[in-house]
Amino acid sequence: ALSEAARGRIHVFVSTSDLHIREKLRTTRAAVLDMTREAVRRARQYTDDVEFSAEDASRTDADFLCQVVEAAIQEGAGTINLPDTVGYATPAEYAAMFTDIRERVPGSDSIVLSAHCHDDLGLATSNTLAAIAAGAAQVECTINGIGERAGNAALEEIVMASRVRGAAVAFQCKVDSREIYRSSQLLSHLTGVFPQPNKAIVGRNAFAHEAGIHQHGMLQNGLTYEIIRPEMVGIPRSTLVLGKHSGRHALERRCHELGYSLTEEELDALYHGFSALAERKQQILDEDLLALLHDSFHDAPEEYQLSHLRVVCGSVTATAEVRMTGPWSGERSARGTGDGPIAAAFAAVSEILGRQVEVLSLTLRSVTPGRDSVGQVFLQAKIDGKSLTGHSASTDIIEASARALIHALNKARHADQLEASSLNSVYLWGV
């Protein structure tokens, strides 16, 4: 796995807190020390870059933590990670742990200390900044703060703390902050999980000002109520209005302003969706365009495509008529019924393709306010035993739902083809 890596690293870890040793590992401190030495020693056979993590370090006895870290360093670990695995620590406690390791462990001045924080008490970013102040030179964090349980320290919060409070938070990193918003949006569209509106830096309301006194101050000088200019994190601001009379050049220009460089083929596909949307709503907002952009970039060949959908619902049993094209000649059609229009459409699609489909979850999201808003659909489905995700966007949420299912079905077909070619497709197609 490391042979082609530009910067190959092996990361090994073991629990070190007495609670984990006793209840999870059901072993002893001495055995954990042996495991630490053996794991790092073996990893060093494959690469000089080995990272060791003492899981649940923030609840580990200080003396034993020093022993484990010393053993890892002696075997050749170049990075030592001290995780706050369950989000237990406070900033003062977390910083003290790093200081303790630096002062007490031989050889700690020649390795990189790393912070890894969880947000169970809402302190992940604060703890990370405290660790940096105490000597951590590596930070493990995530876009939007996604992660186990309450999540991890949010990359965007840590980066912007260094940009806005450079004197108080004295560290530098090479992250291009102008890519933060676009990366946040991309991740949200891929996972179907969006930050809460009041999320720092990337939330929908992060730069919205409703209170009159705030609005008055903003009109006089933006610094009165904004410590970060939206442009610093790549939030687009444009006077270019897109609508049904806009051409390809205007669309391409706005995409470029949003940070996307499209090929002719990609632009053609986007313009087709844009034109259809412009017939349904008067003005295309950036949020609409981002939804179209992400919807047009699929991660599997679109062999199945929806060509017709008609749904009848209300006080009668919902029925759906569907026609599809695929790796067959002409169109195939089917009629489905269900407890609601989406279920009926899904039944018809499943009938056409002859695949067993179980929808595990389905999320609807309005991209913009108003009756003509684009609706985004994210679903997770089990298709012949494979757990897959799909997404789509349209002003018609029934259509978007059907297309999201077809997206997942295209993934399933491509996964079958990969498996038939004896390729390992698990990491590509698992949720």
Beta strands, then each sheet from edge to edge (+ up, - down):
strand 1: 10-15
strand 2: 50-55
strand 3: 79-84
strand 4: 112-117
strand 5: 138-140
strand 6: 305-312
strand 7: 318-325
strand 8: 332-338
strand 9: 357-366
strand 10: 375-383
strand 11: 386-394
sheet 1: 1+ 2+ 3+ 4+ 5+
sheet 2: 6+ 7- 8+
sheet 3: 9+ 10- 11+
end
